[in-house]
Amino acid sequence: MSNLLAVPFKKTYQVDVAGAARTYLSDNGDTHPDAVKADIKQWQEMRQKIVNLEVHANRLADLMSYHAQLTSILTKFPVDMQLEISYAPVFSPSVVPVTMRSLMFERAAVVFNLGSLYSQLAASVDRSNVDGIKRAAAFFQNASGVFSYLQTSILPHFSIPPDQEHPPLDLSQSFVHALEFLNLAQAQECFWQKAKLDNLKNGLVSKLAGATMYLYKKSLTIILEAELPIKHIYPSDWLSHIEVKQHHFEAVAQFRRSREELEKSRYGFEIAYLTQAQLAAKKGYDVARKGGVLPAILNDIQSFLEIIKKELFRAERDNDLIYHQDVPTGSTLPAIQQATVAQAVTPKELSDPTVLVPLNQMVFSSLMGWGTREAINIYNDRKKNLIQEELVGPAQESKIAAERLLQSLNLPASLEALERPVGLPPSFLKKAEEVRLENGPAKIEAAIEDLYKLSRQNYKLLNEAMDILDQEASEDESTRENLPIPLTRPPSHEANVHLVDKERRYRTILDQAATGDETIRTKWDQWERNITELTWDEADLEASIPSSTLSTSSYPSSSSSFSTDKHARTLRSLLESLSELYTDRDNLIRRASALAEADDIQPRIVKAAAGFERLGLETAESTGTPYSELAQKHTTHPAMFEDISNSELAKYDKFMQWMRDLEGKQEEILGSIKTENELFLQSRKSSESVKAREQALQSLDLSYYKYKEIMQNLEEGVNFYNDLSAILLQFKDACKQWCNERKHEIHILSRSMQSLSMGEENEQSNDGTEPSRARPLGRPTPTVQGAQPQVQMTPNRNTKKFITDLNSSDWETPNFGGFPGRKV
C-alpha cells in the first residue's frame, strides 16, 4: 500500500448529449441537427468514454481529447443548453450526485478527473527504484499542474447559480488549490526520496525535506482557512495524513541538519537540532496515533521517533562526558533552509488543446460561434422591441387617448346626428357590422369560459405539485419512524421551504388573476345588452335610434344655422385630419416593419467575429501564448458586437423622430377639436329629439369600444394563463425531481445501514474464532503500462543505486512504494 495519497475520481453518469444538442439546434440557430449529426455522435461517444474511468495511462488521452473538444463546444453552444450533467462528490461516490445544467461544470469536472488520474498513476508506481521514483514525481507534478490550471483558468469562469441547492464544493477554488499543493508536496517527497537513495549530502537532504514540510503545511493551511466549509469534505484520515507528513518532514529536516552539525563537530548545535526534531516527530506521532492514518504512516513516524530519541541520548551523553559544548535554545537556531525542486507542470495538451486537436478537426467547426449567433439574435430582438416599444406602442396609446377624448366630446356622434337626422351614420353601420359578423356576444361568452377553464387547469397543476410534496413528507415521516437511528437530514417541512414559498407566490398570482377575471365578467354583465344590440339587423337597429327631424318652429334661425354649419364643417375637417394622421402613422409603422424584415445583420457580425479570431491568432503568435488560452479569455460574447448593433439600429432613428412629430401634430389637432367643439355646442339650439338621438348614437358607439376592450382583456388573460401554465409545469417537474433526490438519499442510507448491519453480524460471528491473515508478501508490484510522464528528473551527478538498511537512515521512509500485490 502506498504511503502517498491518490485523489479519487468524481463519478459521473450517462447523459443524453445527442438529444440535448439536437433540441438546442432545432430551437436555436439556422443549422439543422442532421447537418452536424456526425459531430453530435462524436460528442456522445467521447462523453461515454469518461463515464467509467480506470487507472491506466491510455485514459489520459481520452480525458484530454474530450477537454480539447469541450473548449470548441463551449464556443458553439451556451453554457446552459438545457443539458443536465451529474457528478458525485469526489469522496462520496454513492451519495446523491450534484446536477447542474452547465457545460462549464462538465469541463471543470473533466479536468478534475484528469488531475485525479495523474495522481492515481503516481501513487500506483513502485518507488523502490530510481526509475519508479522519477516516474511518480513526474506524475505528481502533472497532477499539481492540472489542478493549478483548473484553479486559475477554468474555475474563475465557472459560476454556480445562487439557487443551486447542493453546490459542488469540491470544485471550489480553495478545495482545488489545496489538492494542487498536496500533489506538489508528494512530488517533492519523491525528489527527497531519490536524494536519499543517491546518498547526497545531509545539508541538501535537509533542505529538500524542509521544502516538503512547507508544501504539506501549505496544503493543510488552505483547507483549514478556506471560507467555504471544505474541511468537512475531506476524509478525516486525509487531514491527519497531511498533518503527520508536515511534522514528519519537519523532523527529517531538523535531523539531517543535526547530522550536518555532527560532521562539523558542532555538538551543541547537533543536540539543539535533535531536540527540535524530537518535538516535531512527537507531534506527528500523536496525530498519527489519534487520526486513524494508514499503518505505514504510523510505523514511519513511530520508527523515526525512536531513532531520534536514541540519537539524542547518545549526543547528550557524549557532550556531557567529552565535548562540554553549550547547547543553544531552539528559538536561537536559524530557520531550516528549503530547496523546492518540484514544480506544477501543466500538460501542454491541456493548456493548448490545438496541440492535440487542430482547429479544423474540432467538432461543430462548421457552426457559427455561440457568441456570434447570440449577438445576431439579440440584435433582432432589439430591433423587434424597438418597433414595438417606440413605434407600435406609442401609436396605439396615442390613438386610444384621442378616441377617449372624442368619446368625452360626443364626437362624431353629435355631428352625425346633425348631418343625418334619420337613419344610421355609415361609420356606425361599419362598427355594428363588425360585431355582428364576429358574433360578438357568443365570442365573449366562449372566451370567458376558456379563461375560467385555463384558470382551473393552473390551479390543478399547482395542487398536483403540492400533492407530490405532501406525499414525500408522509414517506419521510414514515421512514423516520421505522429507522432504528434518527435521520441527520432535515425533515421535509424544513427542506422544502424554497418550494413551498414558490407555491405561495404562484397561488397569490393566480388569486389576483381570478379577481381580474371576475372584473371582466362584471364588465360583460354590465354591457351585454348594449353590445348585443350591435348584432341586430340594420332595420331593427335603425328603429332603436330616435329621429331628430325638426318641426318648422324648431328650426334654428338663419344666422344661428349658418354659424352651426360653419363649426360643423370645421370639426369634420379636423376629424378627417385626425383620420389622415392615423393613416400616416400606420404607413410609418408599415415602412419600418418592412425595413426590419429585410434588415440582416449577420454578414457584418460574422465578418467582425472573424476579425476577432484573426486578432487572437496574431496575438498568440506574437506573445507565444497558446491560442486556446486566449480564446477562452476572449471568447466572442454578444457584448463585443454592441457598437455594431448600435450603428445598425441607428437607421430606425428617423422613424422614431417622425413618430414624435406625428404625436405633436395630434396634440395640436385635438386641441383645435376641443376649441371648435365648444363653439359648435354654443352655436346650435337643439331640440330634445336631437339630444336623444345624440345620446343613443353615443351609447351604441361606446358599446362598440367596450366590446373591443373586453375582447382585449380576454385575450391578455388567455395569454397570461398559457404562459403561467408552462411555468407551473416546470415547477411541478422541479418538485418531482426534488422528491426523487430525497427518495434516492433514503435508498442509499438504507443500503448503507444494511451493509453496516451485515458487517456487524460478520464481526460477531468471526470474533475470536480465527485471527486475521496478513497478505502474503513476495509478489511483484504491478506497474501501470504505457504511462508517459510530461517531465523527467535530471539525474544528480552523485547518483548511486543502493539499498540501505535500517541503520543507515532508511527509517526516514521505510516504504518506498506500494505493498506488493496492489491492483490498478
C-alpha positions in Angstrom: 0.0 0.0 0.0 1.4 3.4 -1.0 2.2 5.9 1.7 1.1 8.7 -0.5 -2.4 9.9 -1.3 -4.2 9.4 -4.6 -7.2 11.7 -5.4 -10.2 9.6 -6.4 -12.3 10.3 -9.5 -15.5 12.3 -9.5 -18.1 9.7 -10.5 -20.3 10.7 -13.4 -23.3 9.1 -15.1 -24.9 8.7 -18.6 -26.4 11.8 -20.1 -28.3 12.3 -23.4 -25.8 14.6 -25.1 -27.2 13.9 -28.5 -30.8 14.7 -27.5 -29.9 17.9 -25.9 -27.7 19.0 -28.8 -30.4 18.2 -31.4 -33.1 20.0 -29.4 -30.9 23.1 -29.0 -30.0 23.3 -32.6 -33.7 22.8 -33.6 -34.9 25.6 -31.3 -32.0 28.0 -31.9 -29.9 28.9 -34.9 -30.3 28.2 -38.6 -28.5 24.8 -38.7 -30.5 21.6 -38.9 -29.2 18.9 -36.4 -28.8 16.4 -39.3 -26.2 18.7 -40.8 -23.9 18.0 -37.9 -25.1 14.5 -36.9 -21.6 13.2 -37.1 -20.3 15.8 -34.7 -23.2 15.0 -32.3 -22.4 11.3 -32.4 -18.7 12.0 -31.8 -19.6 14.2 -28.8 -21.8 11.4 -27.4 -19.0 8.8 -27.8 -16.4 11.0 -26.2 -18.7 11.6 -23.2 -19.3 7.8 -22.9 -15.6 7.1 -22.6 -15.3 9.2 -19.4 -18.2 7.6 -17.5 -16.4 4.6 -16.1 -12.7 5.6 -15.7 -10.0 3.2 -14.7 -6.4 3.9 -13.7 -4.4 3.5 -17.0 -2.2 5.8 -18.9 -4.3 5.4 -22.0 -7.2 7.2 -20.3 -5.1 10.4 -20.2 -5.6 10.8 -24.0 -9.4 10.2 -23.6 -9.8 12.9 -21.0 -7.5 15.5 -22.7 -9.1 14.9 -26.1 -12.6 15.4 -24.6 -11.4 18.5 -22.9 -10.0 19.9 -26.1 -13.3 19.3 -27.9 -15.2 20.9 -25.0 -13.2 24.1 -25.5 -14.6 24.2 -29.0 -18.1 23.1 -28.0 -18.3 26.0 -25.5 -17.8 28.5 -28.3 -20.7 26.9 -30.3 -23.2 26.3 -27.5 -24.2 28.3 -24.5 -23.1 27.2 -21.1 -26.7 26.3 -20.3 -28.1 24.3 -23.2 -30.7 22.5 -21.1 -28.4 19.5 -20.6 -28.4 18.2 -17.1 -25.0 16.8 -16.0 -24.4 14.9 -12.8 -21.2 14.3 -10.8 -20.9 12.7 -7.4 -18.8 14.4 -4.7 -15.2 13.2 -5.0 -15.1 11.4 -1.7 -18.7 10.3 -1.7 -19.4 8.4 -4.9 -22.6 6.7 -3.6 -24.5 9.8 -2.4 -26.9 11.8 -4.5 -24.9 13.5 -7.2 -24.7 17.2 -7.9 -26.7 18.0 -11.0 -26.2 21.2 -13.0 -27.2 22.5 -16.4 -23.7 23.8 -17.2 -21.1 22.8 -19.8 -18.5 24.7 -17.6 -19.4 22.2 -14.8 -18.7 19.4 -17.3 -15.3 20.9 -18.3 -14.3 21.6 -14.7 -15.1 18.0 -13.7 -13.3 16.5 -16.6 -10.1 18.5 -15.8 -10.5 17.5 -12.1 -10.7 13.8 -13.1 -7.6 14.3 -15.3 -5.7 15.6 -12.2 -7.1 12.6 -10.2 -5.8 10.2 -12.9 -2.3 11.6 -12.8 -2.4 11.4 -9.0 -3.5 7.8 -9.1 -0.9 6.9 -11.7 1.7 8.4 -9.5 0.5 6.6 -6.3 0.5 3.2 -8.2 4.1 3.4 -9.3 6.6 1.2 -7.5 9.1 3.6 -5.9 11.6 1.1 -4.7 14.0 2.1 -7.5 15.1 5.4 -9.0 13.2 5.0 -12.3 10.0 4.4 -10.4 10.6 7.5 -8.2 11.3 9.6 -11.3 8.0 8.5 -12.9 6.0 9.0 -9.7 7.5 12.5 -9.3 6.6 13.4 -12.9 3.0 12.2 -12.5 2.6 14.1 -9.2 3.9 17.3 -10.9 1.5 16.8 -13.7 -1.4 16.3 -11.2 -0.4 19.5 -9.5 -0.2 21.3 -12.8 -3.6 20.1 -13.8 -5.2 21.3 -10.5 -3.4 24.6 -10.9 -4.8 25.1 -14.4 -8.3 24.2 -13.1 -8.0 26.7 -10.3 -6.6 29.6 -12.3 -8.0 29.1 -15.8 -11.3 27.3 -15.5 -13.0 27.9 -12.1 -13.0 31.7 -12.4 -15.3 31.3 -15.4 -17.5 28.6 -13.6 -20.4 30.3 -11.9 -22.8 28.5 -9.6 -26.4 29.7 -9.6 -27.4 31.2 -6.3 -30.4 28.8 -6.1 -28.3 25.7 -6.6 -29.3 23.6 -3.6 -26.2 21.4 -3.5 -23.2 23.3 -4.9 -20.1 21.3 -5.9 -17.8 22.4 -3.1 -15.1 20.0 -4.4 -14.9 22.3 -7.4 -14.3 25.4 -5.3 -11.0 27.2 -5.8 -9.8 26.6 -2.3 -10.5 22.9 -2.5 -8.7 22.5 -5.8 -5.9 24.8 -4.6 -5.3 22.5 -1.6 -5.0 19.5 -4.0 -2.5 21.4 -6.1 -0.2 21.8 -3.1 -0.8 18.3 -1.8 0.3 16.7 -5.1 3.3 19.1 -5.3 4.3 18.1 -1.8 4.2 14.4 -2.8 6.3 15.2 -5.9 8.8 17.0 -3.6 8.8 13.9 -1.3 9.8 11.8 -4.3 12.7 14.1 -5.0 13.7 13.9 -1.4 13.5 10.1 -1.5 15.7 10.0 -4.6 18.2 12.2 -2.9 18.3 9.7 -0.1 18.9 6.8 -2.5 21.6 8.8 -4.2 23.2 9.3 -0.7 23.5 13.1 -1.2 24.9 15.4 1.5 22.9 15.9 4.7 22.6 19.6 4.1 20.9 19.2 0.7 18.6 16.4 2.0 17.6 18.7 4.9 16.7 21.5 2.5 14.6 19.1 0.4 12.8 17.8 3.5 12.2 21.4 4.6 10.6 22.3 1.3 8.5 19.1 1.5 7.3 20.1 5.0 6.4 23.6 3.8 4.3 22.2 0.8 2.3 19.8 3.1 1.8 22.7 5.6 0.6 25.0 2.8 -2.0 22.4 1.6 -3.3 21.9 5.1 -3.5 25.6 5.8 -5.6 26.2 2.7 -8.0 23.6 3.8 -8.3 24.8 7.4 -8.6 28.6 6.5 -10.9 28.3 3.5 -14.0 30.5 3.6 -16.1 27.6 2.3 -16.6 24.6 4.6 -14.3 22.3 2.5 -12.6 20.8 5.6 -15.7 18.6 6.1 -15.4 17.3 2.5 -12.0 15.6 3.1 -12.0 12.3 5.0 -10.6 12.8 8.5 -7.7 10.4 7.8 -6.6 12.6 4.9 -6.3 15.7 7.1 -4.4 13.6 9.7 -2.2 12.2 6.9 -1.2 15.6 5.7 -0.5 16.9 9.2 1.6 13.9 10.1 3.6 14.4 6.9 4.1 18.0 7.7 5.6 17.2 11.2 7.4 14.1 9.8 9.4 16.2 7.3 10.0 19.0 9.7 11.6 16.3 12.0 13.6 14.9 9.0 14.9 18.4 8.1 16.0 19.0 11.7 17.5 15.6 12.0 19.5 15.9 8.8 20.7 19.3 9.9 21.9 17.7 13.2 23.9 15.2 11.1 25.5 18.1 9.2 26.4 19.7 12.6 27.9 16.4 13.8 30.1 16.3 10.7 31.3 19.8 11.6 32.0 18.8 15.2 29.4 21.3 16.5 28.0 19.0 19.1 25.9 21.6 20.9 24.1 22.5 17.7 23.7 18.8 17.0 21.8 18.4 20.2 19.7 21.5 19.6 18.6 20.3 16.2 17.9 16.8 17.5 15.7 18.3 20.3 13.7 20.2 17.6 13.4 17.0 15.6 12.1 15.1 18.6 9.5 17.7 19.3 8.2 17.6 15.6 8.3 13.8 15.5 6.4 13.6 18.8 3.6 15.9 17.4 3.4 13.8 14.2 3.2 10.6 16.2 0.4 12.0 18.5 -1.6 13.0 15.4 -1.0 9.7 13.7 -2.0 7.7 16.7 -5.3 9.5 17.1 -6.1 10.3 13.5 -6.6 6.9 12.0 -3.9 7.2 9.4 -2.6 4.2 7.4 -0.4 1.8 9.3 2.5 2.6 7.0 2.4 6.2 8.0 2.1 5.4 11.7 5.0 3.0 11.5 7.1 5.6 9.7 6.7 8.3 12.3 6.9 5.9 15.2 10.2 4.3 14.0 11.6 7.7 13.3 10.7 9.0 16.7 12.5 6.0 18.4 15.7 6.7 16.3 15.7 10.4 17.2 15.4 9.5 20.9 18.4 7.2 20.6 20.5 9.7 18.7 19.6 12.5 21.1 20.5 10.3 24.1 23.8 9.4 22.5 24.6 13.0 21.6 23.8 14.4 25.1 25.8 11.7 26.8 28.8 12.3 24.6 28.6 16.1 25.1 28.3 15.7 28.8 31.2 13.4 29.1 33.5 14.6 26.4 32.8 17.8 24.5 31.1 20.1 27.0 29.7 22.4 24.3 26.9 24.9 25.0 23.5 23.9 23.6 21.6 26.8 22.0 17.9 27.1 22.5 15.5 26.3 19.7 14.5 29.9 19.3 18.1 30.9 18.5 18.5 28.3 15.8 18.4 29.6 12.2 15.4 28.5 10.2 15.8 25.4 8.1 16.5 26.4 4.5 14.4 25.0 1.7 15.2 23.6 -1.7 12.0 23.3 -3.7 12.6 21.1 -6.7 9.1 20.0 -7.6 7.1 22.3 -9.9 3.5 22.2 -11.1 3.7 21.1 -14.7 0.6 21.6 -16.8 0.4 19.2 -19.7 0.7 21.3 -23.0 -2.3 19.4 -24.4 -4.4 20.8 -21.6 -3.3 24.5 -21.8 -3.2 24.4 -25.6 -5.8 21.9 -26.9 -4.9 22.7 -30.5 -1.6 20.7 -29.9 -3.8 17.7 -29.5 -6.7 18.5 -31.9 -6.2 21.1 -34.7 -8.8 23.8 -35.0 -10.2 22.3 -38.3 -10.7 18.9 -36.6 -12.8 20.3 -33.7 -16.4 19.2 -33.5 -19.0 21.6 -34.8 -16.3 23.6 -36.5 -18.9 24.4 -39.3 -21.3 26.0 -36.8 -21.4 29.7 -36.1 -20.0 30.6 -32.7 -22.5 30.9 -29.9 -21.5 34.4 -29.1 -21.8 35.4 -32.7 -25.2 33.7 -33.1 -26.4 35.2 -29.8 -25.3 38.7 -30.9 -27.5 38.3 -34.1 -30.4 37.1 -32.0 -30.0 40.0 -29.6 -29.9 42.5 -32.5 -33.1 41.0 -33.9 -34.8 41.2 -30.6 -33.7 44.8 -30.0 -35.0 45.6 -33.5 -38.3 44.0 -32.8 -38.6 45.6 -29.4 -37.7 49.0 -30.9 -40.5 48.8 -33.4 -43.0 47.6 -30.8 -42.0 50.0 -28.0 -41.0 53.1 -29.9 -43.5 52.9 -32.8 -46.4 50.5 -32.4 -46.9 51.0 -28.7 -46.9 54.8 -28.8 -49.1 54.8 -31.8 -51.7 52.7 -30.1 -51.6 54.7 -26.9 -52.0 58.0 -28.9 -54.9 56.6 -30.8 -56.6 55.4 -27.6 -56.1 58.8 -26.0 -57.6 60.5 -29.0 -60.6 58.2 -29.1 -61.3 58.7 -25.4 -61.2 62.5 -25.9 -63.6 62.2 -28.8 -66.0 60.0 -26.8 -66.0 62.6 -24.0 -66.9 65.2 -26.6 -69.6 63.0 -28.1 -67.9 63.1 -31.4 -68.5 62.3 -34.1 -72.0 61.3 -32.8 -73.1 64.9 -32.4 -72.1 65.8 -36.0 -73.7 62.7 -37.4 -76.9 63.4 -35.5 -77.0 66.8 -37.1 -76.0 65.7 -40.5 -78.3 62.7 -40.6 -81.5 63.4 -38.7 -82.8 59.9 -39.6 -81.1 56.6 -40.2 -77.7 55.4 -39.1 -74.4 57.1 -40.0 -72.1 55.0 -42.3 -69.3 54.8 -39.7 -71.6 53.4 -37.1 -73.0 50.8 -39.6 -69.5 49.6 -40.2 -68.8 49.1 -36.5 -72.1 47.3 -36.0 -71.4 45.0 -39.0 -68.0 44.1 -37.5 -69.6 43.0 -34.2 -72.4 41.1 -36.0 -70.0 39.2 -38.3 -67.9 38.2 -35.3 -71.0 37.1 -33.4 -69.6 39.3 -30.6 -71.7 38.1 -27.6 -71.1 34.4 -28.3 -67.4 35.1 -28.9 -67.1 36.8 -25.5 -69.0 34.1 -23.7 -66.7 31.4 -25.2 -63.6 33.4 -24.3 -64.8 33.8 -20.7 -65.4 30.1 -20.5 -61.9 29.4 -21.9 -60.5 31.8 -19.3 -62.2 30.0 -16.4 -61.0 26.7 -17.8 -57.4 27.8 -18.0 -57.6 29.2 -14.5 -58.8 25.8 -13.2 -56.1 24.0 -15.0 -53.4 26.2 -13.5 -54.8 25.7 -10.0 -54.8 22.0 -10.7 -51.2 22.0 -11.7 -50.3 23.9 -8.5 -52.3 21.5 -6.4 -50.7 18.5 -8.0 -47.3 19.9 -7.2 -48.2 20.3 -3.6 -49.7 16.7 -3.5 -46.2 15.5 -4.6 -44.6 17.3 -1.7 -47.2 16.1 0.7 -46.7 12.5 -0.3 -42.9 12.9 0.1 -43.4 14.4 3.5 -45.6 11.4 4.5 -43.0 9.0 3.3 -40.3 10.9 5.1 -42.2 10.8 8.4 -42.9 7.1 8.0 -39.2 6.4 7.3 -38.2 8.3 10.4 -40.5 6.2 12.5 -39.2 2.9 11.1 -35.4 3.6 11.0 -33.6 2.4 14.1 -31.4 5.6 14.2 -32.5 9.2 13.7 -32.0 10.8 10.3 -29.5 13.6 10.2 -31.1 15.3 7.2 -33.7 18.0 7.8 -37.4 16.9 7.8 -39.5 17.6 4.7 -41.2 20.7 6.1 -37.8 22.3 6.5 -36.1 21.0 3.4 -38.9 22.0 1.0 -39.3 25.6 2.3 -38.0 27.0 -1.0 -40.6 25.1 -3.0 -43.4 26.0 -0.6 -42.5 29.7 -0.8 -42.7 29.5 -4.6 -46.1 27.8 -4.4 -47.4 30.6 -2.2 -46.2 33.2 -4.7 -47.8 31.3 -7.6 -51.0 30.9 -5.7 -51.1 34.6 -4.9 -50.6 35.4 -8.6 -53.5 33.0 -9.5 -55.8 34.5 -6.9 -55.1 38.0 -8.2 -55.7 36.8 -11.8 -59.0 35.2 -10.7 -60.1 38.6 -9.3 -59.2 40.2 -12.6 -61.3 37.5 -14.4 -64.3 38.5 -12.2 -63.8 42.1 -13.1 -64.0 41.2 -16.8 -67.1 39.2 -16.1 -68.8 42.1 -14.3 -67.9 44.4 -17.2 -69.5 42.0 -19.6 -72.7 41.7 -17.5 -73.0 45.5 -17.5 -72.6 45.9 -21.2 -74.0 42.7 -22.5 -77.4 44.2 -23.5 -75.8 47.2 -25.3 -73.2 45.1 -27.2 -76.0 42.6 -28.1 -77.9 45.5 -29.8 -75.0 45.9 -32.2 -75.7 42.5 -33.6 -79.3 43.4 -34.6 -80.4 43.8 -38.2 -79.8 47.2 -39.7 -83.6 47.9 -39.8 -84.1 46.9 -36.1 -81.0 48.9 -35.1 -82.2 52.0 -37.0 -85.6 51.7 -35.4 -84.0 51.8 -32.0 -82.4 55.2 -32.7 -84.8 58.2 -32.3 -85.1 60.6 -35.3 -84.3 64.2 -34.9 -86.5 65.6 -37.7 -87.5 69.1 -36.6 -90.7 70.9 -37.0 -90.7 74.4 -38.6 -90.9 76.1 -35.3 -88.0 74.1 -34.0 -85.5 75.1 -36.7 -82.8 77.5 -35.7 -82.6 81.0 -37.1 -80.7 81.5 -40.3 -77.8 83.3 -38.5 -77.5 80.5 -35.9 -77.8 77.8 -38.6 -75.0 79.4 -40.6 -72.7 79.5 -37.5 -73.5 75.9 -36.6 -72.8 74.7 -40.1 -69.5 76.6 -40.2 -68.3 75.0 -36.9 -69.6 71.6 -38.0 -67.7 71.8 -41.2 -64.5 72.8 -39.3 -65.0 69.9 -36.9 -65.5 67.5 -39.7 -62.3 68.8 -41.4 -60.4 68.3 -38.1 -61.7 64.8 -37.7 -60.6 64.0 -41.2 -57.2 65.4 -40.5 -57.0 63.2 -37.4 -58.0 60.2 -39.5 -55.3 61.0 -42.0 -52.8 61.2 -39.2 -53.8 57.7 -38.2 -53.1 56.6 -41.7 -49.8 58.3 -41.8 -48.8 56.6 -38.5 -49.9 53.2 -39.9 -47.8 53.8 -43.0 -44.9 54.8 -40.9 -45.1 51.6 -38.9 -45.5 49.6 -42.1 -42.4 51.1 -43.6 -40.3 50.5 -40.5 -41.5 46.9 -40.3 -40.7 46.3 -44.0 -37.2 47.7 -43.3 -36.8 45.4 -40.3 -37.9 42.4 -42.3 -35.2 43.0 -44.9 -32.6 44.0 -42.3 -29.9 41.3 -42.0 -27.0 42.0 -39.7 -25.5 38.5 -40.0 -22.9 39.3 -42.6 -21.5 42.2 -40.6 -21.4 40.3 -37.3 -19.8 37.3 -38.9 -17.1 39.5 -40.5 -16.4 41.2 -37.1 -16.2 37.7 -35.4 -13.7 36.6 -38.0 -11.7 39.7 -37.2 -11.7 39.0 -33.5 -10.5 35.4 -34.2 -7.8 36.7 -36.6 -6.7 39.1 -33.9 -6.5 36.3 -31.4 -4.3 34.2 -33.7 -1.9 37.2 -34.3 -1.7 37.8 -30.5 -1.0 34.2 -29.8 1.8 34.2 -32.4 3.4 37.4 -31.1 3.2 36.6 -27.4 3.7 32.8 -27.6 0.5 32.3 -25.6 -1.5 29.2 -26.6 -4.3 30.3 -28.8 -6.9 28.2 -26.9 -6.0 30.1 -23.7 -6.5 33.4 -25.4 -9.7 32.1 -27.0 -11.0 31.1 -23.5 -10.3 34.6 -22.1 -11.5 36.4 -25.2 -14.3 34.2 -26.5 -16.7 36.2 -28.6 -19.5 37.4 -26.4 -22.6 39.4 -27.6 -21.3 42.5 -25.8 -18.3 42.6 -28.2 -20.7 43.5 -31.0 -22.6 46.2 -29.1 -21.1 49.0 -31.3 -22.1 47.3 -34.5 -25.7 46.7 -33.2 -26.0 50.4 -32.1 -24.8 51.6 -35.5 -27.2 49.3 -37.4 -30.2 50.3 -35.1 -29.5 54.0 -35.9 -31.3 53.6 -39.2 -34.5 53.4 -37.2 -33.9 56.8 -35.5 -35.7 58.7 -38.3 -38.9 56.6 -37.8 -38.9 57.4 -34.1 -38.4 61.1 -34.8 -41.3 61.0 -37.4 -43.5 59.3 -34.8 -42.7 62.0 -32.3 -43.6 64.7 -34.9 -46.9 63.0 -35.5 -47.6 62.9 -31.8 -47.1 66.7 -31.6 -49.3 67.2 -34.6 -52.0 65.1 -33.0 -51.9 67.2 -29.8 -52.4 70.3 -32.0 -55.4 68.7 -33.8 -57.0 67.5 -30.6 -56.6 71.0 -29.1 -58.3 72.5 -32.1 -61.1 69.9 -31.9 -61.8 70.8 -28.2 -62.0 74.5 -29.0 -64.1 74.1 -32.1 -66.5 71.7 -30.4 -67.2 74.3 -27.6 -68.1 76.9 -30.3 -70.2 74.3 -32.1 -72.2 73.5 -29.0 -72.7 77.2 -28.2 -73.9 78.0 -31.7 -76.7 75.5 -32.0 -80.1 75.2 -30.3 -81.0 71.5 -30.2 -84.4 70.1 -29.5 -85.0 67.2 -27.1 -85.2 64.8 -30.0 -81.8 65.9 -31.3 -80.3 65.3 -27.8 -82.0 61.9 -27.5 -80.6 60.9 -30.9 -77.1 62.0 -29.9 -77.2 60.1 -26.7 -78.5 56.9 -28.4 -75.7 57.1 -31.0 -73.1 57.8 -28.4 -74.3 54.9 -26.3 -74.0 52.4 -29.2 -70.7 53.9 -30.2 -69.4 53.4 -26.6 -70.8 49.9 -26.7 -68.5 49.1 -29.6 -65.4 50.4 -27.8 -66.4 48.4 -24.7 -66.7 45.3 -26.9 -63.2 45.8 -28.2 -61.9 46.5 -24.6 -63.5 43.3 -23.2 -62.1 41.2 -26.1 -58.6 42.7 -25.5 -58.8 41.9 -21.8 -59.8 38.3 -22.5 -57.0 37.8 -25.0 -54.5 39.1 -22.4 -56.0 36.8 -19.8 -55.7 33.7 -22.0 -52.1 34.6 -22.9 -51.3 35.1 -19.2 -52.7 31.7 -18.2 -50.9 29.9 -21.1 -47.6 31.5 -20.1 -48.2 30.7 -16.4 -49.1 27.1 -17.2 -45.7 26.5 -18.7 -44.1 27.9 -15.6 -46.2 25.8 -13.3 -45.3 22.7 -15.3 -41.7 23.4 -14.7 -42.4 23.9 -11.0 -44.2 20.6 -10.8 -41.2 18.9 -12.5 -38.9 20.6 -10.0 -41.0 19.2 -7.2 -40.8 15.7 -8.7 -37.0 15.9 -9.1 -36.6 17.2 -5.5 -38.7 14.3 -4.2 -36.8 11.7 -6.3 -33.5 13.0 -4.9 -34.9 12.7 -1.4 -36.0 9.1 -2.1 -32.6 8.3 -3.5 -31.0 9.6 -0.4 -33.2 7.3 1.7 -32.4 4.4 -0.6 -28.6 4.9 -0.2 -29.0 5.3 3.5 -31.0 2.1 3.8 -28.3 0.2 1.8 -25.6 1.6 4.0 -27.4 0.5 7.1 -27.9 -2.9 5.7 -24.2 -3.2 4.9 -23.3 -2.0 8.3 -25.7 -4.5 9.9 -24.2 -7.3 7.9 -20.7 -6.2 8.8 -21.5 -6.2 12.5 -23.0 -9.7 12.2 -19.9 -10.9 10.4 -17.6 -9.4 13.0 -19.6 -11.0 15.8 -19.5 -14.4 14.0 -15.7 -14.2 13.4 -14.8 -12.6 16.8 -12.2 -14.9 18.5 -12.6 -17.8 16.0 -9.7 -17.1 13.6 -7.0 -14.4 13.6 -6.9 -12.2 10.5 -4.4 -13.3 7.9 -1.8 -11.0 6.6 -1.5 -10.5 2.9 1.3 -12.8 1.7 4.4 -10.8 0.6 6.8 -11.5 -2.2 4.6 -10.9 -5.2 5.8 -8.2 -7.6 4.0 -4.9 -7.6 2.3 -4.3 -11.0 3.2 -1.1 -12.7 0.9 0.9 -15.0 1.9 0.3 -18.6 2.1 3.0 -21.3 2.5 5.9 -18.9 4.5 8.8 -20.4 5.2 11.5 -17.8 5.3 15.0 -19.1 8.7 15.9 -17.4 11.8 14.0 -16.4 14.0 14.5 -13.4 17.6 15.4 -14.1 19.9 12.7 -12.6 22.2 14.0 -9.9 25.9 13.6 -10.6 26.2 11.7 -7.3 23.6 9.1 -8.2 24.2 5.7 -6.7 22.0 2.8 -6.8 21.9 1.1 -3.5 19.6 -0.2 -0.8 20.3 0.9 2.7 19.4 -1.0 5.8 17.6 0.4 8.9 20.8 1.6 10.5 21.7 3.9 7.6 18.8 6.2 8.0 16.3 4.3 5.8 13.9 4.6 8.7 13.0 8.0 7.4 10.8 6.3 4.8 10.5 2.6 5.4 8.1 2.2 2.5 9.2 3.3 -1.0 6.1 2.3 -2.9 3.0 0.2 -2.8 2.9 -3.1 -0.9 3.3 -6.0 -3.4 0.1 -7.1 -5.0 -1.7 -3.7 -5.4 -4.1 -3.8 -8.3 -4.6 -0.8 -10.5 
